[in-house]
Amino acid sequence: MRVSTDKASGSDGRLFTVVVEGYGVGKQRRAARTFTVSYDRLQSLMQSIARNGGRIRLVSADSVAPSAEATTPAEVAVPHQAASDHGAEVSEVQPTPTPAKPPAAAAVSHAAVPVNLYKPKEPFLGTVLDNYSLLAEGAIGRVNHITFDLAGGDPQLHYVEGQSIGIIPDGTDAAGKPHKLRLYSIASTRHGDDLADHTVSLCVRQLEYEKDGETIHGVCSTFLCDIQPGAKVKITGPVGKEMLLPDDEEANVIMLATGTGIAPMRTYLRRMFEPAEREKNGWHFRGKAWLFMGVPKTANLLYDEDFHRYEAEYPDNFRYTKAISREEQNSKGGRMYIQDRVLEHADEIFAMIENAKTHVYMCGLRGMEPGIDEAMTAAAAAKGLDWSQLRPQLKKEERWHVETY
């Protein structure tokens, strides 16, 4: 059943009650459930119910509007959690639904996120759909974009932006035991690159290092970079709640990435600015997004054309700043790293951070953390602030997100 909201009230303050059956997993799918959502999230809920095979039994407008302090539930795009995890958002069907004050948006988002739908002992068997290089001629190393088909699982393996999945490579280790899983940040939005809701993509760099005069290649990264379309792959997860995007369409997002740390940033930016994605998810970003990307050479820039397109199409909402270490110099004549760019734009960055709607995301090699921390310390000191006190406060407010490896 498709429900249009075209004729509904345009007031975002109104609450709507939706009664649905066959939505979720296990007991949830067998029981009727009630959702209370704001008008501006109603269409997103309808889309989610339709994607997951639910049957809508009732849609009604409630007379109770949320208070100024209350935040209406965020998009319920991932319903597969126990009803108790949703707090006031989900309840058993009552003769007269009474909207309760919903929890804060961040709490709802975290409760609704799917985690460990598939575990190492019983992984999902996905099929490789595509595997191609992301690098231009003259680049250092090897980086591939790999897409897997997730169709056919029970439960359906689904995820949200900012999560990771585990890959268990074929074969055995030196002791004859199956290889352990490796985690990779997801590089596609929850809808997948083709918006069909049953694929997931990864951005994988082949690990390569020298040991005792011998070149060693990473087991799982090599397995993935070499894998051919049609092959089956053991997948676990999804996992992770550290890198979730805020639900606020007017949030500001600062992204600091090096190498394949661009993966979660790509998901955010596609969700924000890719036209078909915006139409699909009903979430229309109106804030400011700023990506700082660090690579050794121009040929190593990943998804560069897409980011330039977003910048051209949304100049008031997206800014793209690069640090290319082997081709550019910093103010001291040394190599240009991402922390140097942070220092260059310290005033603007801190002006954004002072806004409670601003979130900062960092992803890449663990070695980037000290440099970023040093740059932020110097930038904060220039404004009379103590970064060692400010950073924990941002973390406490769930506005400082770090995933390094």
C-alpha positions, 0 to 999 in steps of 0.5 A: 500500500502506497500512502501519499503525504501530498495533501497532508498538513505542511506543518513539521510540528504535527505528529502522525501515528502509523500502524503497520504489520509484517514489519521487522524480523521474528516476533516483530514481523508477526505483531502489529506495531505503532510508530509515531513520527513527525510530518517531515519524516512520514514519507521516509517511514513509508518508504522504509515500510514498503522496502521491507514488505510491511503492510500499513493498517492505519495512518492518522494525524494526532492532535498533540504536537511536540514541545520545542525541546522534543525532537521527533523520531528520525527516519526509521529506515532500519526497523530490525531492532527489538521494540524496546530498543526504540523507546517511545517510538515503537509500542504495541498497538493500543485502541487509542494511540497516545504519542509519548515524548520521543527520545533525543534524535541521536538516541533514536538513531543509535537504537535503530542501527542494525548490528551483527545481523551476521556473525563469523560462525554463520556469515552471509554469503554475498556475490561479487557484482563488480570490482574495478580500480579507483586509481589513475595512471601513475598512482601509488599502490592499488585501490579497488571499488568492490560491490557485493550483492546482498539479496536473499538473506534472512534476515536481509543484511542491511546497514546505514552510512558510517558502518562497517562490514567484516570480510572472511577471506577464503583459505587458511592461515599458516596454522591451517585455520580459517582466516580471521575476518577483517573489517572495512568501512562501507563506501555505499549508502544504505540504498547501495550504488544502484539504489536497489537496496540490496548491495554494499560497496567497499573501497579497499587498498591492497596492504603492502609492506617490506619484511626481512627484504621480502614484499608482503601483501595483506591477506584479505586486501589482496583477496578482495582486490583480486576477486572476480565478479560472480565469486562468493564472499563470506560477509559479517556485520554490519558493525559500528555506531561511532561514525553515524551521521546526524539526522538534522538536515541542517547539520554542518559536517567537517570530514578529515580523510586520508586514503581509503578513509574516504569510504564513509565520507563518500556515503555521507556525500552521496546521501547529501548531494547525489540527486537520485539518492536525495530523491530515494531517501527523502533526506535533503541536506541543507547544512554545510559539508567540508571535506579535507582529503589527504593523498600522496599524489593526484592520481591517488585521489578517490571519487574525485570527479564526484566530489568536484561535481557536488561542489559545482552543483551545491557551492553553498553547501559543499567545500572540497579541500585537498592535501597532496603530500608529494606534489604540494608544499606547506608554509614551511616548505615541507610536504603538504599533509591534511593537518597543514590544511587544517591549520590553514583554515583553523579560524573557519573550522573553529567558527563552525565547531562553535556551532552546536550543529557541527560534527567532525569526522576523521577516518584513515590511518591511525598515524593521521591522529597525532598530526590532526591533534597537533593542528587543532591544539595550535588552532585552539590556542590561537583563539585562547582555547584548550584543545585538550578540554574541548575535544572530550567535550565534543566527544561527549556531545557526540560531535567528534567521530574518529575511526582510524586503523 
